[in-house]
Structure formats: C-alpha cells, structure tokens
Amino acid sequence: MIEIFTDGACSGNPGPGGWAGLIRVPGCEDFHVSGGDSHTTNNRMEMKAAINSIKFVIEREKLCIDSEVILYSDSKYVIDGITSWILNWRKNGWRTSSGKPVENKDLWEELHSVCCKLKVRWVWVKGHSNHSENEIVNAAAQKIASSGGK
C-alpha cells in the first residue's frame, strides 16, 4: 500500500503559494515532492499537491504495480470535489449546481486524468491536529508560500 500525504498553503489568498507531498512506499525511504507559484490560491495549491504527488507515483511505475494508493488531505474541497462533485460538473458541462462555471476547471481535469491511472482512496484528515505527516507537508508548503512561492 502506498500512502500519500498532501497539503497546500497560500500567503494571502490569492498570493504566493506552496504545495507539498510525502509519499510513503513500503520498503523505501519516504519521498518528498513540492513546488509553488508566485500568485495563486490555497485551493489551487491543495490540488497541485495531490496532482503532483500522484504523478510522482505514476512516473515510477514499479512503485504502483498492484498497489493500493491512499491519499490523505486536510482539504475537503479536494476530497469532495474529486469523489463527488466532479461527476455532476462533468455531466453539466463544467457548471456548478447554481449554473456558474466551475473554478479551477483546469486542475480538476488534470486531477481526474491522473486519478484514472491509479485506484486512489481519498481520506480526509483534520488539519493542524498533530497528525504527524500532515504537519510535515503543511510545514513544507508554508515554507514555500512564505518564500514567495519558490
């Protein structure tokens, strides 16, 4: 089983942001991925963390052969979006139930695309609640956000 822990952060919303992922593979040292953007939102950074962490696993095919992938996130936006809302958004031409265009459509499409390559189970964790892996990725994302998204 592969475990992925992700978080995103933004200094201002919008503002400079950072994202981070910790990938735990049995029998290996933990892998860390991260990045940022100089002008973004917290939700986009949360999504980038999930997308890029899943891509990391996919790009290393030997990691994911017949492996269950569990992704932990403190973002209800990401988890509810990918497990529930996206079905109706796609059916409704990327419109919300109120008829407005879906925000972050580009990233929702990318997240959906990478998720189709693996079976991902999504688990919500409460942020800032002493969940050790969430604290690690939170600190990494915050550091990137506070350094201007670099």
CORZI-V931124 format. One line per field, one symbol per residue. phi: phi as a letter, one per 20 degrees, with the letter a starting at -180 (. if undefined). A space follows every 10 residues. Layout:
phi: ???
This chain:
phi: .edcdcbcbb enberfcbcb cddddgncff dccaaabfbb cfffffffff gfffggfffd gffdflefdd ddbedfgfff ffecffgfgf femmdffene fffmggffff ffffffeced ddcecfflcm fgffffffff ffffffennd
